[in-house]
Amino acid sequence: MAEQGLRAVIWDLDGVIIDSAQAHFRAWQRLAQEEGWRLSEEEFRATFGMRNDRIIPLLWGEMPPERIRALSERKEAYFRELVRQNPQSLALPGALELLQAVHEAGIAQALASSTPPENIALISELLGLQRYLQVLISGEMVERGKPAPDIFLKAAEALQVPPSACVVIEDAVAGIEAAHAAGMRCLAVATTREPEALYEADLVVRSLSEVNVERLRALIPAS
C-alpha cells in the first residue's frame, strides 16, 4: 500500500544503468547492412526500449516468428561482442552509486528490462549488479512488452512488494507508460531522450547523480 512508503525500486537497464545506445545502434546497423535494409538513427531511437519482436516488424515489416527470433538472436550476439570490447564505459553517472545507496537503505531492488536474458547476465557479471539486485526480469519472461505493465508487475510480484510501493527508474516513454499502467511511480532519466519527451514521469532528471534515496522516497510519501 502507498501509505507504507517506498519499499522497492525497479530498474530498467539500457539508458538507465548502462550507456548502451551506441552499441545497440551499431549492432542493429550491422544486422540491417547484412540484410540489405536501411536503419536511420531516428528510427533506432524511436524504438529504443522496445522488445525486438516488436522492433523488427515495425522497422522492416511482418515476417514469420522464427525469422524474427533468428534476426533478434544475431543482433544481440553482435551487441554482446561490442560490450565485451569496452566494458569499462558501460555504467552511467550515478547509477552504481544509487544502486549502492538504495541497497544500504534496505530497500528491495529488481531489474526489469526488455533486454534478452543473455545480455542481462553479461552486464550483471561485468558490473557486479547481483550485489544490489534481488530479482532480474527479462522481457522474454512476460507475454507483453512495454508499454504494457507486465514486466514491472512480475518484478513486484517476485519482490513480494505491492505495485503502489514501487518506484520505476526509466529512460523511455514506453517504460514510463508501463510503470504507470502497473500503478507505480516513475523517475525518468534523460539519457537517451530530451527531458521534455519524458514529461509524463513523476520526476525527470538529467543524470542519476542528481538522485538520492530521499528523492526516491519523496515519490511515495509515507502517511
N, C-alpha and C positions, 0 to 999 in steps of 0.2 A: 504493500500500500504506500501511496505517496507520502503520507504523514510520517512514515518511518525514515524518510530522507534517503539519501543516496546509498545504495547497497552494492551496486555493480557498475563497472564501466566496460562497455563493449566496443572494441576497436575494429575499424577497417584496417587494411594493411597498405595497399598501394596508395601513395599520395598522403598517407597519414603517418605511418611508422617509417616507411621507406620511400625514397625518391626513385621510383621505378619507371616513370613515364617514358624516359628516353629509351631504356632497354626494351620496354614493351613495344614502343613505336618502331624501333629497329627490327624487332622480331616479326612484327606484322608486315613491315616493308619487305623483309626478306621473303616471307611467305607469298605476299602479293606478287613480287617480282618473279618468283619461281612459277607461279600460276598464270602469269600474264595479265594480272589485274592491276587496277590503279588504286592508290590509297593516299589521300591528302592528309596533312596534319589536322585540318579542321574536322575531317571525318573521324579520324582517330580520337580526337579529344571529345567529340560528341558522344562516342560510345564507351569512353573510358569508365570503368567501374561496373559495366555490364558483364554477364556471363558470355563466354564465347559462342554458345549455341544460340544466342540472340544476336551477337555482333555479326557473325558470318552471314546469315541470311539478310540482315539489314544492309550490309555493305555490298554483297555480291550475289544476292538472290537466293531463292529457295533451292534446296538440294537435299538428297537423302540424308537421314540422320547419321548413318555410318560414314558418309563423306564428310559431314560437319565434324564428327568426332575425330576422324583421321587428321583433318586440317588443324583442328584445335591442338591435338597432341604434338604435331610438328611445330606449331608456333610456340608452344610452351617449352618445348625442348630447346628451341633457339633462345628463348628468354633465359632459361636457367644457365645455358652456356655463357651468355653475356654477363649474368650476375656473378658467376664464379670468377670471371676475369677481373672484377673490380669490386669485391665485397665491401671494402672499407668506405666506399662512397654511398652506401645504402641508407643509413639512418638519417632521418630528417632532424633538423634542430629541435631540441626539447623533447623529442619522442621518448627516448630511453630514460631520460631524467624523470618525465612524468609517469611512465610505467613504474619506475622505482618508487616514486613518492606515493602513488596510489597503493602499491603493494605494501609499503611501510605503514600506511594508514589503515590497513586491514580491510580494504575494500576489494571485493571479488573482481576478477578481470577475465574477459574472454576475447578471442579474436573471431570475427565473423566476416569473412572476405569471399568475394566471388572468385578469387584466385584458386586454381586447382590444388588439391592436397599435396602434390609433389612440390609445388612452389612454396607452399606454407611450411612444409617440413624443411626445405633448404634454407629459407630465410630465418626460421626459428633456430636452426643449427648455427648459422653464420653469426646471428646477433644474440644468441642465448635467450630467446624470448620465453622459454619454458620456465625461467626463473620467476617470471611475473604472471604468467597466464595459466589459469586452471583449465581452460577449455579452448580448443581450436576447432572452428567450424568452417568448412569449405562450402562454396556454392553448390558443389556437386552432391552435398548431403541433404539438400532440400528440393522440393518439387519445383518451386518458382523462384527465380532470381529477383533481385532488387529491380524495380521499386516495390515489389511485394514484400510483406514483412516477415516471411517465413524464416529467413536466416537469423534474424535478431530474436525472434520468438524461440527458436531452437536453442540459441545461446543462453537466453534467460532460463529456459527450462533446464538446461544442463547445469547451470549455476544454482538452480533452485531459488531464484530471486524473481519476484513479480515484475512484469514489464514496467510498471509505474515507478519502480525504484531503480531503473537503469538509465544511464546516460550513454548515448552512442557518440563516438567520435568519427566523423566522416569528412570527405572532401568532395563528394559528388552529389548532384541534385537527386539522382535516383536513390542514393543512400539516405539522404535527409527524408525523402518521401517514405522510404521503407521504415525508418525509425519512428516517424510519426504514426504511420499505419499500425505499427506494433504497440502504440501507446507509450512510447519512450520519448525523453527529451533528447535533443541533438546539439552537439557542439560541432561546428564546421570549421575546418582549417583551410584557408585559401592558398593551397599549394599548387593545385592544378587548374584552378578557375579563379576568376576575379571575385572579390568579396560580394559584389552586387548580385552575382548569379546565385549566391548561397543564402539569399535573404530569408528564406523560409526556416532556416535553422534558428534555434533558441539563443544561440550565441555564435558569432563569427569572429575568428581571429586570423591574423596573417601567419602566425607561427605558434607552435605549441610551447615555445619558450615564453609566451605570454600567459600561460595557463599554469595554475597550481591546484592543489586539492580543494582549497576553499572556493575557488571559482567553479569547480565542478559541483561541489556540494550546494552552491547557491542556485544551481539549476533545478534542484529538487529540495526546497526548504523543508526541514522537519517542523512539524507543528505540535 
